[in-house]
């Protein structure tokens, strides 16, 4: 049976992971930086991004995300292992991203991944110390061409 502390820790970590997703999708870079420790390392190399400190990764995201009309990081199935003031987590993410295009021609990049995290309890609450992406898939979807009407006759 989970203790009240374990339940609280798990809920706080899950809320932290949701704040991360919200920060990326709303391009709230101040909030994005708040979910990490000052010495955190973020590894986005699984999808061709950088591996580095939060400042570098924030600059990368701020430069590439404007190419998408919208993003939606949906996080679920979070497996958390607690060890005192440290924790690890593996969290599923489904991430559709709207690609620009003329009306009716825009596409959708859909990424499936797991976040692999190392977390630490700080005086400000739980924070990410390390985050890496484990790629499951990435696919670009295009709208279907309109059906041709049957020939008259």
LOZA-491948 format. One line per 10 residues: for each residue x, y, z of C-alpha. Coordinates in Angstrom, 1 decimal, always signed. Layout:
<recs>
X:Y:Z  ...
</recs>
This chain:
<recs>
+0.0:+0.0:+0.0  +1.3:+3.4:-0.9  +2.0:+5.9:+1.9  +0.5:+9.4:+1.8  +4.0:+10.7:+0.9  +4.3:+8.3:-2.0  +0.9:+9.3:-3.3  +1.8:+12.9:-3.0  +5.1:+12.4:-4.7  +3.5:+10.6:-7.6
+0.8:+13.2:-8.1  +3.3:+16.0:-8.0  +5.5:+14.3:-10.5  +2.6:+13.7:-12.8  +1.5:+17.3:-12.6  +5.1:+18.4:-13.4  +5.1:+16.3:-16.5  +1.8:+17.9:-17.6  +3.3:+21.4:-16.9  +6.1:+20.5:-19.2
+3.7:+19.5:-22.0  +1.7:+22.7:-21.4  +4.8:+24.8:-21.5  +5.9:+23.4:-24.8  +2.5:+23.6:-26.5  +1.9:+27.1:-25.3  +5.5:+28.2:-26.0  +5.8:+29.4:-22.4  +9.5:+29.3:-22.1  +9.6:+30.6:-18.6
+7.4:+27.8:-17.4  +9.4:+25.3:-19.5  +12.6:+26.3:-17.7  +10.9:+26.1:-14.3  +10.2:+22.3:-14.6  +14.0:+21.6:-14.8  +16.8:+21.9:-12.3  +19.5:+24.5:-13.1  +22.0:+21.8:-14.1  +19.5:+19.6:-16.1
+20.4:+17.9:-19.3  +17.8:+17.4:-22.0  +18.3:+14.9:-24.8  +16.1:+15.3:-28.0  +18.6:+13.4:-30.3  +16.1:+10.6:-30.9  +14.2:+13.0:-33.2  +17.2:+14.9:-34.5  +17.3:+17.6:-31.9  +20.1:+18.7:-29.5
+21.3:+17.2:-26.3  +22.4:+19.9:-23.8  +21.5:+22.3:-21.0  +18.0:+23.7:-20.7  +19.0:+27.1:-22.1  +20.3:+25.5:-25.3  +17.2:+23.3:-25.7  +14.8:+26.2:-25.0  +16.5:+28.2:-27.8  +16.2:+25.2:-30.1
+12.5:+24.8:-29.4  +11.8:+28.5:-29.7  +13.4:+28.4:-33.2  +11.7:+25.2:-34.6  +8.2:+25.2:-33.1  +6.9:+28.2:-35.0  +7.0:+26.0:-38.1  +4.0:+24.1:-36.7  +0.6:+25.7:-36.6  -0.1:+23.8:-33.4
+1.3:+21.0:-31.2  -0.3:+18.8:-28.6  +1.9:+16.8:-26.2  -0.4:+14.1:-24.7  +1.3:+12.3:-21.8  +0.1:+9.1:-20.2  +1.0:+5.7:-18.8  +3.6:+7.2:-16.5  +5.6:+4.6:-14.6  +7.3:+6.2:-11.6
+10.0:+4.7:-9.4  +10.5:+6.6:-6.1  +13.7:+6.5:-4.1  +13.5:+9.1:-1.4  +14.3:+12.5:-2.9  +15.0:+11.0:-6.3  +12.8:+9.3:-8.9  +12.8:+8.0:-12.4  +9.9:+8.0:-14.7  +9.0:+6.5:-18.2
+6.1:+8.3:-19.7  +4.3:+7.8:-23.0  +3.8:+10.8:-25.2  +1.6:+11.1:-28.3  +2.5:+14.3:-30.1  +0.5:+15.4:-33.2  +1.9:+18.6:-34.8  +0.0:+20.5:-37.5  +2.1:+21.2:-40.6  +1.4:+24.4:-42.5
-0.2:+24.4:-45.9  -3.0:+25.8:-47.9  -6.4:+25.2:-46.6  -7.2:+21.5:-47.1  -3.6:+20.7:-47.8  -2.0:+21.0:-44.4  -0.5:+17.8:-43.0  +0.1:+16.4:-39.6  +3.4:+15.1:-38.2  +2.5:+12.5:-35.5
+5.3:+11.4:-33.1  +5.1:+8.6:-30.6  +7.7:+8.4:-27.9  +8.5:+7.8:-24.3  +10.1:+10.4:-22.0  +12.8:+8.8:-19.9  +13.3:+11.0:-16.9  +15.4:+11.4:-13.8  +13.8:+13.7:-11.2  +14.8:+15.2:-7.9
+12.9:+16.8:-5.1  +13.9:+20.4:-4.5  +12.7:+23.1:-2.1  +10.4:+24.2:-4.9  +9.1:+20.7:-5.5  +9.9:+17.9:-7.9  +12.0:+18.9:-11.0  +13.5:+17.2:-14.0  +17.2:+16.7:-13.8  +17.5:+14.6:-17.0
+15.0:+14.1:-19.8  +15.6:+11.9:-22.9  +13.2:+10.9:-25.6  +12.9:+7.2:-26.6  +11.4:+7.3:-30.2  +8.6:+4.8:-31.1  +7.5:+6.3:-34.4  +7.1:+9.4:-36.5  +4.8:+9.7:-39.5  +3.5:+12.5:-41.7
-0.1:+12.3:-42.6  -1.6:+14.2:-45.5  -5.3:+14.8:-46.2  -6.9:+12.4:-48.6  -7.6:+13.8:-52.0  -11.2:+14.6:-52.6  -13.1:+11.8:-54.3  -13.8:+12.2:-58.0  -17.5:+12.3:-58.7  -18.6:+9.3:-60.8
-18.9:+9.9:-64.5  -22.3:+11.1:-65.6  -24.3:+8.8:-67.7
</recs>
